Amino acid sequence: MTTPEAEQSRPEERLEKAVRAAEQALIEFEIAVETFRVEVENFSRLHEEKLGPMYARLEELDARIAEARAARTGDPEDVRRAQELRAHLIPVPGVEELLHGWMGGEGLFPEAAAMLTDQPVRPPRRVRPSDEARKLYRDLARKAHPDLAQEEKERARREEFLTRVNAAYACGDEAELRELAEEWAAGPEPAPRPSRAEELYARLEWLSQRKELLTLLAKELEDSAIGSMLRLAPEDPDGLLDDIARQLLGDVARREAELAALLG
């Protein structure tokens, strides 16, 4: 026969199970969002390093074409357009940093020129985490996630540790992730603590709000220019960059031919 105490404990047990399930679901979602954020960040860096000089060359050619056309026609609108494009190319504070060392006072550096002429050039440094680094990161994030802590002190410890895990993952540092895994395995485990029903309801509400915030962040990443581009070839982003590079080389060649015709 079921006692009143047992009947009373069942709703709280079900609530605890719901909280644990929600916690695990949120952690998996956070891992997915953070993984995609790192991929977007790395792809953005590679995109700028590899294609930045080509975009700069195209902008320079557009300005020179407009100037040549304005000199030939004398049309006020053509003059205005040429001035507008040239003004757009005037360096602003910090532009050297934005170009990642590809361009100096004398124009494109040899590495950039080599890329534009399809000559061999040192590829940009890969920073995409390896499969093993991804596995280590996911394991650590599941075990050490702050959302699993009930006490504030333990939450703070986990947040500090996970910050280091995220930094190592963003750099693709597999060795550092292994060291962190060993450190966590040797560290203290938080003591289990029973929760009251009010705390569990509050916990579910917080988890729900956190998921809403992460959903917004994930949408921002997916809708960004780099995120949208990355989703076109999630399994081969390097190949996508190569395809874009070939298209830009064709654009450069056409612009140069157009400029030569105007100057000729």
CYANA upper distance limits for C-alpha pairs under 8 A (distance plus 0.5 A):
  2 THR  CA      6 ALA  CA      6.88
  2 THR  CA      7 GLU  CA      7.36
  3 THR  CA      7 GLU  CA      6.89
  4 PRO  CA      8 GLN  CA      6.61
  5 GLU  CA      9 SER  CA      6.75
  6 ALA  CA     10 ARG  CA      6.91
  7 GLU  CA     11 PRO  CA      8.23
  8 GLN  CA     12 GLU  CA      8.05
  9 SER  CA     13 GLU  CA      6.67
 10 ARG  CA     14 ARG  CA      6.64
 11 PRO  CA     15 LEU  CA      6.62
 12 GLU  CA     16 GLU  CA      6.62
 12 GLU  CA    196 ARG  CA      8.48
 12 GLU  CA    197 ALA  CA      6.57
 13 GLU  CA     17 LYS  CA      6.78
 14 ARG  CA     18 ALA  CA      6.70
 15 LEU  CA     19 VAL  CA      6.68
 15 LEU  CA    197 ALA  CA      8.04
 15 LEU  CA    200 LEU  CA      7.31
 15 LEU  CA    201 TYR  CA      8.35
 16 GLU  CA     20 ARG  CA      6.71
 16 GLU  CA    200 LEU  CA      7.22
 17 LYS  CA     21 ALA  CA      6.61
 18 ALA  CA     22 ALA  CA      6.57
 19 VAL  CA     23 GLU  CA      6.54
 19 VAL  CA    200 LEU  CA      7.24
 19 VAL  CA    203 ARG  CA      7.57
 19 VAL  CA    204 LEU  CA      6.44
 20 ARG  CA     24 GLN  CA      6.75
 21 ALA  CA     25 ALA  CA      6.64
 22 ALA  CA     26 LEU  CA      6.54
 22 ALA  CA    204 LEU  CA      7.78
 22 ALA  CA    207 LEU  CA      7.46
 23 GLU  CA     27 ILE  CA      6.67
 23 GLU  CA    147 ASP  CA      7.27
 23 GLU  CA    148 LEU  CA      7.59
 23 GLU  CA    207 LEU  CA      7.47
 24 GLN  CA     28 GLU  CA      6.71
 24 GLN  CA    142 ARG  CA      8.37
 25 ALA  CA     29 PHE  CA      6.70
 26 LEU  CA     30 GLU  CA      6.55
 26 LEU  CA    207 LEU  CA      7.61
 26 LEU  CA    211 LYS  CA      6.93
 27 ILE  CA     31 ILE  CA      6.61
 27 ILE  CA    141 ALA  CA      8.07
 27 ILE  CA    142 ARG  CA      7.06
 27 ILE  CA    145 HIS  CA      7.70
 27 ILE  CA    147 ASP  CA      8.25
 28 GLU  CA     32 ALA  CA      6.76
 28 GLU  CA    142 ARG  CA      8.09
 29 PHE  CA     33 VAL  CA      6.69
 29 PHE  CA    211 LYS  CA      8.41
 29 PHE  CA    214 LEU  CA      8.42
 30 GLU  CA     34 GLU  CA      6.50
 30 GLU  CA    214 LEU  CA      7.56
 31 ILE  CA     35 THR  CA      6.45
 31 ILE  CA    138 ARG  CA      7.21
 31 ILE  CA    141 ALA  CA      7.56
 32 ALA  CA     36 PHE  CA      6.69
 33 VAL  CA     37 ARG  CA      6.57
 33 VAL  CA    214 LEU  CA      7.84
 33 VAL  CA    217 LEU  CA      8.36
 33 VAL  CA    218 ALA  CA      6.43
 34 GLU  CA     38 VAL  CA      6.71
 35 THR  CA     39 GLU  CA      6.77
 36 PHE  CA     40 VAL  CA      6.57
 36 PHE  CA    221 LEU  CA      8.41
 37 ARG  CA     41 GLU  CA      6.62
 37 ARG  CA    221 LEU  CA      7.38
 38 VAL  CA     42 ASN  CA      6.54
 38 VAL  CA    170 ALA  CA      6.41
 39 GLU  CA     43 PHE  CA      6.44
 39 GLU  CA    128 ARG  CA      7.42
 40 VAL  CA     44 SER  CA      6.45
 40 VAL  CA    221 LEU  CA      8.03
 40 VAL  CA    226 ILE  CA      6.88
 40 VAL  CA    227 GLY  CA      6.27
 40 VAL  CA    230 LEU  CA      7.57
 41 GLU  CA     45 ARG  CA      6.84
 42 ASN  CA     46 LEU  CA      6.75
 42 ASN  CA    127 VAL  CA      6.83
 42 ASN  CA    128 ARG  CA      6.82
 43 PHE  CA     47 HIS  CA      6.37
 43 PHE  CA    226 ILE  CA      7.83
 43 PHE  CA    230 LEU  CA      7.81
 43 PHE  CA    237 PRO  CA      7.96
 44 SER  CA     48 GLU  CA      6.71
 44 SER  CA    226 ILE  CA      6.63
 45 ARG  CA     49 GLU  CA      6.64
 46 LEU  CA     50 LYS  CA      6.38
 46 LEU  CA    124 PRO  CA      7.08
 46 LEU  CA    125 ARG  CA      8.40
 46 LEU  CA    126 ARG  CA      8.16
 47 HIS  CA     51 LEU  CA      6.12
 47 HIS  CA     52 GLY  CA      7.65
 47 HIS  CA    241 LEU  CA      7.34
 48 GLU  CA     52 GLY  CA      5.18
 48 GLU  CA     99 LEU  CA      8.47
 49 GLU  CA     53 PRO  CA      8.31
 49 GLU  CA    100 HIS  CA      7.48
 49 GLU  CA    124 PRO  CA      6.90
 50 LYS  CA    123 PRO  CA      8.17
 50 LYS  CA    124 PRO  CA      7.16
 50 LYS  CA    241 LEU  CA      8.31
 50 LYS  CA    245 ALA  CA      8.47
 51 LEU  CA     55 TYR  CA      6.93
 51 LEU  CA    241 LEU  CA      8.36
 51 LEU  CA    245 ALA  CA      6.93
 52 GLY  CA     56 ALA  CA      6.73
 52 GLY  CA     99 LEU  CA      7.51
 53 PRO  CA     57 ARG  CA      6.59
 53 PRO  CA     99 LEU  CA      8.42
 53 PRO  CA    102 TRP  CA      7.06
 53 PRO  CA    103 MET  CA      8.28
 53 PRO  CA    108 LEU  CA      7.96
 53 PRO  CA    112 ALA  CA      6.32
 53 PRO  CA    116 LEU  CA      8.02
 54 MET  CA     58 LEU  CA      6.68
 54 MET  CA    116 LEU  CA      6.83
 54 MET  CA    245 ALA  CA      8.33
 54 MET  CA    248 LEU  CA      7.07
 54 MET  CA    249 LEU  CA      7.87
 54 MET  CA    252 VAL  CA      8.14
 55 TYR  CA     59 GLU  CA      6.75
 55 TYR  CA    248 LEU  CA      8.20
 56 ALA  CA     60 GLU  CA      6.75
 57 ARG  CA     61 LEU  CA      6.64
 57 ARG  CA    252 VAL  CA      7.78
 58 LEU  CA     62 ASP  CA      6.59
 58 LEU  CA    251 ASP  CA      8.01
 58 LEU  CA    252 VAL  CA      6.45
 58 LEU  CA    255 ARG  CA      7.93
 59 GLU  CA     63 ALA  CA      6.79
 59 GLU  CA     85 LEU  CA      8.41
 59 GLU  CA     89 LEU  CA      8.06
 60 GLU  CA     64 ARG  CA      6.76
 60 GLU  CA     86 ARG  CA      8.47
 60 GLU  CA     89 LEU  CA      7.89
 61 LEU  CA     65 ILE  CA      6.47
 61 LEU  CA    252 VAL  CA      8.32
 61 LEU  CA    255 ARG  CA      6.78
 61 LEU  CA    256 GLU  CA      7.42
 61 LEU  CA    259 LEU  CA      7.96
 62 ASP  CA     66 ALA  CA      6.67
 62 ASP  CA     85 LEU  CA      7.85
 62 ASP  CA    255 ARG  CA      7.75
 63 ALA  CA     67 GLU  CA      6.67
 63 ALA  CA     82 ALA  CA      6.49
 63 ALA  CA     85 LEU  CA      5.63
 63 ALA  CA     86 ARG  CA      5.96
 64 ARG  CA     68 ALA  CA      6.56
 64 ARG  CA     82 ALA  CA      8.25
 64 ARG  CA    259 LEU  CA      7.73
 65 ILE  CA     69 ARG  CA      6.61
 65 ILE  CA    255 ARG  CA      8.30
 65 ILE  CA    258 GLU  CA      7.83
 65 ILE  CA    259 LEU  CA      5.78
 65 ILE  CA    262 LEU  CA      7.95
 66 ALA  CA     70 ALA  CA      6.54
 66 ALA  CA     78 ASP  CA      7.37
 66 ALA  CA     79 VAL  CA      8.26
 66 ALA  CA     81 ARG  CA      7.23
 66 ALA  CA     82 ALA  CA      5.20
 66 ALA  CA     85 LEU  CA      8.22
 67 GLU  CA     71 ALA  CA      6.60
 67 GLU  CA     78 ASP  CA      8.40
 67 GLU  CA     79 VAL  CA      7.62
 67 GLU  CA     82 ALA  CA      5.48
 67 GLU  CA     83 GLN  CA      8.19
 68 ALA  CA     72 ARG  CA      6.76
 68 ALA  CA    259 LEU  CA      7.94
 68 ALA  CA    262 LEU  CA      6.80
 68 ALA  CA    263 LEU  CA      7.17
 69 ARG  CA     73 THR  CA      6.64
 69 ARG  CA     78 ASP  CA      7.40
 69 ARG  CA    262 LEU  CA      7.31
 70 ALA  CA     74 GLY  CA      5.74
 70 ALA  CA     75 ASP  CA      6.79
 70 ALA  CA     76 PRO  CA      8.39
 70 ALA  CA     78 ASP  CA      5.37
 70 ALA  CA     79 VAL  CA      5.50
 70 ALA  CA     82 ALA  CA      7.30
 71 ALA  CA     79 VAL  CA      8.26
 73 THR  CA     78 ASP  CA      8.09
 74 GLY  CA     78 ASP  CA      7.63
 74 GLY  CA     79 VAL  CA      7.36
 75 ASP  CA     79 VAL  CA      6.74
 76 PRO  CA     80 ARG  CA      6.55
 77 GLU  CA     81 ARG  CA      6.62
 78 ASP  CA     82 ALA  CA      6.65
 79 VAL  CA     83 GLN  CA      6.68
 80 ARG  CA     84 GLU  CA      6.60
 81 ARG  CA     85 LEU  CA      6.76
 82 ALA  CA     86 ARG  CA      6.64
 83 GLN  CA     87 ALA  CA      6.47
 84 GLU  CA     88 HIS  CA      6.76
 85 LEU  CA     89 LEU  CA      7.26
 86 ARG  CA     90 ILE  CA      7.31
 91 PRO  CA     95 VAL  CA      6.51
 94 GLY  CA     98 LEU  CA      7.05
 95 VAL  CA     99 LEU  CA      6.79
 96 GLU  CA    100 HIS  CA      7.18
 96 GLU  CA    101 GLY  CA      7.09
 96 GLU  CA    103 MET  CA      7.84
 96 GLU  CA    104 GLY  CA      8.08
 97 GLU  CA    101 GLY  CA      7.38
 99 LEU  CA    103 MET  CA      7.07
102 TRP  CA    108 LEU  CA      6.63
102 TRP  CA    109 PHE  CA      6.16
102 TRP  CA    111 GLU  CA      7.93
102 TRP  CA    112 ALA  CA      6.48
103 MET  CA    107 GLY  CA      5.93
103 MET  CA    108 LEU  CA      4.95
103 MET  CA    109 PHE  CA      5.99
103 MET  CA    112 ALA  CA      8.29
104 GLY  CA    108 LEU  CA      6.88
104 GLY  CA    109 PHE  CA      7.29
108 LEU  CA    112 ALA  CA      6.31
108 LEU  CA    113 ALA  CA      6.52
109 PHE  CA    113 ALA  CA      6.76
110 PRO  CA    114 ALA  CA      6.46
111 GLU  CA    115 MET  CA      6.84
111 GLU  CA    121 VAL  CA      6.67
111 GLU  CA    122 ARG  CA      8.13
112 ALA  CA    116 LEU  CA      6.80
113 ALA  CA    117 THR  CA      6.74
114 ALA  CA    118 ASP  CA      6.60
114 ALA  CA    119 GLN  CA      5.35
114 ALA  CA    120 PRO  CA      7.14
114 ALA  CA    121 VAL  CA      6.71
115 MET  CA    119 GLN  CA      6.32
115 MET  CA    120 PRO  CA      7.57
115 MET  CA    121 VAL  CA      6.63
116 LEU  CA    249 LEU  CA      7.08
117 THR  CA    249 LEU  CA      8.39
127 VAL  CA    170 ALA  CA      8.31
127 VAL  CA    171 CYS  CA      6.59
127 VAL  CA    172 GLY  CA      6.46
128 ARG  CA    170 ALA  CA      8.46
128 ARG  CA    171 CYS  CA      8.18
128 ARG  CA    172 GLY  CA      6.61
129 PRO  CA    133 ALA  CA      6.22
129 PRO  CA    134 ARG  CA      6.90
129 PRO  CA    169 TYR  CA      7.16
129 PRO  CA    170 ALA  CA      7.79
129 PRO  CA    171 CYS  CA      7.64
129 PRO  CA    172 GLY  CA      4.58
129 PRO  CA    173 ASP  CA      7.94
129 PRO  CA    174 GLU  CA      8.33
130 SER  CA    134 ARG  CA      6.73
130 SER  CA    172 GLY  CA      7.21
130 SER  CA    174 GLU  CA      8.14
131 ASP  CA    135 LYS  CA      6.77
132 GLU  CA    136 LEU  CA      6.68
132 GLU  CA    174 GLU  CA      7.67
133 ALA  CA    137 TYR  CA      6.52
133 ALA  CA    169 TYR  CA      7.30
133 ALA  CA    172 GLY  CA      6.98
133 ALA  CA    173 ASP  CA      7.68
133 ALA  CA    174 GLU  CA      5.51
133 ALA  CA    177 LEU  CA      7.48
134 ARG  CA    138 ARG  CA      6.63
134 ARG  CA    169 TYR  CA      8.01
135 LYS  CA    139 ASP  CA      6.70
136 LEU  CA    140 LEU  CA      6.66
136 LEU  CA    174 GLU  CA      8.39
136 LEU  CA    177 LEU  CA      6.89
136 LEU  CA    178 ARG  CA      7.57
136 LEU  CA    181 ALA  CA      7.95
137 TYR  CA    141 ALA  CA      6.48
137 TYR  CA    165 VAL  CA      7.44
137 TYR  CA    166 ASN  CA      8.27
137 TYR  CA    169 TYR  CA      7.02
137 TYR  CA    177 LEU  CA      7.46
138 ARG  CA    142 ARG  CA      6.65
139 ASP  CA    143 LYS  CA      6.77
140 LEU  CA    144 ALA  CA      6.25
140 LEU  CA    145 HIS  CA      8.25
140 LEU  CA    162 LEU  CA      8.45
140 LEU  CA    165 VAL  CA      8.05
140 LEU  CA    181 ALA  CA      7.02
141 ALA  CA    145 HIS  CA      5.79
141 ALA  CA    162 LEU  CA      7.45
141 ALA  CA    165 VAL  CA      8.39
144 ALA  CA    148 LEU  CA      8.08
144 ALA  CA    158 ARG  CA      6.23
144 ALA  CA    161 PHE  CA      8.10
144 ALA  CA    162 LEU  CA      7.30
144 ALA  CA    184 TRP  CA      8.23
145 HIS  CA    149 ALA  CA      8.28
145 HIS  CA    158 ARG  CA      6.73
145 HIS  CA    159 GLU  CA      7.82
145 HIS  CA    162 LEU  CA      7.40
146 PRO  CA    154 GLU  CA      8.27
146 PRO  CA    155 ARG  CA      5.41
146 PRO  CA    156 ALA  CA      7.93
146 PRO  CA    158 ARG  CA      5.59
146 PRO  CA    159 GLU  CA      6.13
146 PRO  CA    162 LEU  CA      8.50
147 ASP  CA    155 ARG  CA      7.81
148 LEU  CA    155 ARG  CA      8.36
149 ALA  CA    154 GLU  CA      6.38
149 ALA  CA    155 ARG  CA      5.66
149 ALA  CA    158 ARG  CA      8.42
149 ALA  CA    190 PRO  CA      8.01
150 GLN  CA    154 GLU  CA      7.83
150 GLN  CA    155 ARG  CA      7.67
150 GLN  CA    193 ARG  CA      7.93
151 GLU  CA    155 ARG  CA      6.72
152 GLU  CA    156 ALA  CA      6.68
153 LYS  CA    157 ARG  CA      6.87
154 GLU  CA    158 ARG  CA      6.72
154 GLU  CA    190 PRO  CA      7.39
155 ARG  CA    159 GLU  CA      6.58
156 ALA  CA    160 GLU  CA      6.71
157 ARG  CA    161 PHE  CA      6.74
158 ARG  CA    162 LEU  CA      6.43
159 GLU  CA    163 THR  CA      6.61
160 GLU  CA    164 ARG  CA      7.23
161 PHE  CA    165 VAL  CA      6.91
162 LEU  CA    166 ASN  CA      6.54
163 THR  CA    167 ALA  CA      6.76
164 ARG  CA    168 ALA  CA      6.73
165 VAL  CA    169 TYR  CA      6.66
165 VAL  CA    177 LEU  CA      7.09
165 VAL  CA    180 LEU  CA      7.56
166 ASN  CA    170 ALA  CA      6.55
167 ALA  CA    171 CYS  CA      6.98
168 ALA  CA    172 GLY  CA      6.67
168 ALA  CA    173 ASP  CA      5.69
168 ALA  CA    174 GLU  CA      8.04
168 ALA  CA    176 GLU  CA      6.70
168 ALA  CA    177 LEU  CA      6.73
169 TYR  CA    173 ASP  CA      6.57
169 TYR  CA    174 GLU  CA      8.04
169 TYR  CA    177 LEU  CA      7.67
173 ASP  CA    177 LEU  CA      6.88
174 GLU  CA    178 ARG  CA      6.80
175 ALA  CA    179 GLU  CA      6.89
176 GLU  CA    180 LEU  CA      6.70
177 LEU  CA    181 ALA  CA      6.64
178 ARG  CA    182 GLU  CA      6.86
179 GLU  CA    183 GLU  CA      6.66
180 LEU  CA    184 TRP  CA      6.61
181 ALA  CA    185 ALA  CA      6.69
182 GLU  CA    186 ALA  CA      6.81
183 GLU  CA    187 GLY  CA      6.69
195 SER  CA    199 GLU  CA      6.70
195 SER  CA    200 LEU  CA      7.04
196 ARG  CA    200 LEU  CA      6.86
197 ALA  CA    201 TYR  CA      6.78
198 GLU  CA    202 ALA  CA      6.73
199 GLU  CA    203 ARG  CA      6.50
200 LEU  CA    204 LEU  CA      6.73
201 TYR  CA    205 GLU  CA      6.83
202 ALA  CA    206 TRP  CA      6.73
203 ARG  CA    207 LEU  CA      6.65
204 LEU  CA    208 SER  CA      6.67
205 GLU  CA    209 GLN  CA      6.82
206 TRP  CA    210 ARG  CA      6.60
207 LEU  CA    211 LYS  CA      6.67
208 SER  CA    212 GLU  CA      6.90
209 GLN  CA    213 LEU  CA      6.94
210 ARG  CA    214 LEU  CA      6.78
211 LYS  CA    215 THR  CA      6.53
212 GLU  CA    216 LEU  CA      6.91
213 LEU  CA    217 LEU  CA      6.85
214 LEU  CA    218 ALA  CA      6.53
215 THR  CA    219 LYS  CA      6.70
216 LEU  CA    220 GLU  CA      6.76
217 LEU  CA    221 LEU  CA      6.80
218 ALA  CA    222 GLU  CA      6.65
219 LYS  CA    223 ASP  CA      6.43
220 GLU  CA    224 SER  CA      6.53
221 LEU  CA    227 GLY  CA      6.10
222 GLU  CA    227 GLY  CA      5.25
222 GLU  CA    228 SER  CA      6.23
222 GLU  CA    231 ARG  CA      8.31
223 ASP  CA    227 GLY  CA      6.69
223 ASP  CA    228 SER  CA      6.32
224 SER  CA    228 SER  CA      6.47
225 ALA  CA    229 MET  CA      6.71
226 ILE  CA    230 LEU  CA      6.52
227 GLY  CA    231 ARG  CA      6.73
228 SER  CA    232 LEU  CA      7.31
229 MET  CA    233 ALA  CA      8.03
230 LEU  CA    234 PRO  CA      6.21
230 LEU  CA    237 PRO  CA      6.91
233 ALA  CA    237 PRO  CA      5.95
233 ALA  CA    240 LEU  CA      6.90
236 ASP  CA    240 LEU  CA      7.05
237 PRO  CA    241 LEU  CA      6.84
238 ASP  CA    242 ASP  CA      6.80
239 GLY  CA    243 ASP  CA      6.76
240 LEU  CA    244 ILE  CA      6.77
241 LEU  CA    245 ALA  CA      6.50
242 ASP  CA    246 ARG  CA      6.74
243 ASP  CA    247 GLN  CA      6.89
244 ILE  CA    248 LEU  CA      6.66
245 ALA  CA    249 LEU  CA      6.62
246 ARG  CA    250 GLY  CA      6.87
247 GLN  CA    251 ASP  CA      6.85
248 LEU  CA    252 VAL  CA      6.61
249 LEU  CA    253 ALA  CA      6.71
250 GLY  CA    254 ARG  CA      6.76
251 ASP  CA    255 ARG  CA      6.65
252 VAL  CA    256 GLU  CA      6.61
253 ALA  CA    257 ALA  CA      6.72
254 ARG  CA    258 GLU  CA      6.67
255 ARG  CA    259 LEU  CA      6.63
256 GLU  CA    260 ALA  CA      6.59
257 ALA  CA    261 ALA  CA      6.72
258 GLU  CA    262 LEU  CA      6.87
259 LEU  CA    263 LEU  CA      6.67
260 ALA  CA    264 GLY  CA      6.28
